[in-house]
Amino acid sequence: MNLSRSALLDYYYDELYPELVELEAERRKILKWAAALALIVALPAIWLSLQTLKIGSETPLWIAAAAAGIFGFGVNWLMLSYRRRFKRRIFSKIVTKIDPSLLYLPTGTIDRTLFTVSGLFGDRIDHFSGRDLIRGEIGKTPIAFSSVKAEREYRDARGREHRRVVFAGTFIVTEFHKSFSHTTLVVPDLAEKYLGVFGGWLQTFSGKKVVRLDHPGFEKEFVVYADDPVEAHYILTPIIMEKILALRHRTGSNLYLSFRLNKLFIAIENGGDWFEPSLFRSLLRFDVFRGYIENLNQILSIVEELNLNRRIWSKE
Amino acid sequence: MTQFLIAVAIVAVVGILIYNTLVARRNQCDNIFASIDALLKKRYNLIPNLVSLVKESMAYEKGLLEKVTALRAKAMQPDLSPEQKIAIADELARPLHGLMVAVENYPELKASEQISQLMRSLNEIEEQIAAARRAYNQAVTDYNNARQMFPSSLIAGWFSFESKPLFEIPEEVRENIDVQELLKR
């Protein structure tokens, strides 16, 4: 699964480079259009702002917001075909190169029900979207993941509706190698991290059953909620806790894990743009290209890291 | 007078909360110990199966088989204290693991689907026992901490909440036999 640097370089120059050069030309064209759009939007916005200032004392903040909105929408529209081409012609090839058994669907997403069933982000999700679904098997273990954005609506004191992002990142659904019948949730321990012992004490009032584990480093980073403390210890052995902690440090993002219905759900809060092309970075830079592979490998290696292929228990 | 009554009420409410916490923690220890007990029983129930399946082929390991059978019988006696139960379980762990390793030296046993399934179940139970012991020790630590810390130590003293011992986790229990590794040999 892990290609050597030289194999990667060969693949990059021999098979992808011609396509990347074409994409790079398209990117530069979009950049020029974006600059033109910025001018087209900015000039009337400045003129309007000056007029408003002359007439009254109202701050022209809404004009700046509207201009930024129009510009953002325009750039997004300009990027559509570039993004689509990158995913269909480059990223799908990278996925197949890493593991030919993997299936990549650029517009696919992890099922909303699976996201809710994980129990990590509450039952009520008002807006759900996703992209870049990849699924397949690593050894004996099935795995599926996609970028996901889940939002919840709320009303402020004045009754206006707003959306709050509950989760934006990579959501993984795989199988755990041991059987279990209860739910165990591992979530970032923000209370204890920022409030210390007092935070730990506050957690006991959360209404959920907090299970303390015998790994101080893990306890500092995560809080574990479980229906059955024995099962939580059975799943979270010292080795697994060590690996989860290492994964947390490697990804540098908040990590959520749910062991439920014999499945393992992992949510990496990375913003969800791990597999997106950027307008401001050239794909002809090898390090940019390698970044996509590293991100992909980071997810796929979870199966090996957590030993999910190990079948020494009664679960087949 | 009113202020005095309010102060007494506050102290009483805090006292009740602390008492309830101590009871909840003590019950948590007992509940987890009941899980250990159930798992140990599950382990003991598998032993006669294992012994009957392997005894024909493993004539040279007669001593090991007898020791496992004798310790199982000892563990099945009624009215054992928690400490005795754990002591017997620890005593049994070594010969049982020895037996599991010895099975690997017999190709005809290794090939049997029934034995392989039994070994997987045993391995699973061993790991569940290890997990339950870790959970128990954590629950006992929480309970003992509450017993010793002020002000709950006062309530614990008045209502004689006894301290509970931690169970040492022996090496054999901590390091489960890796059946897959053994099968590769």
Interface residues (C-beta under 8 A of the other chain):
Chain A: K178 S179 V211 R212 L213 D214 P229 V230 E231 A232 H233 Y234 T237 R310 R311 I312 W313 S314
Chain B: Q28 I32 S35 Q117 R120 S121 N123 E124 E127 Q128 A131 A132 R134 A135 N137 Q138 A139 D142 D178 V179 Q180
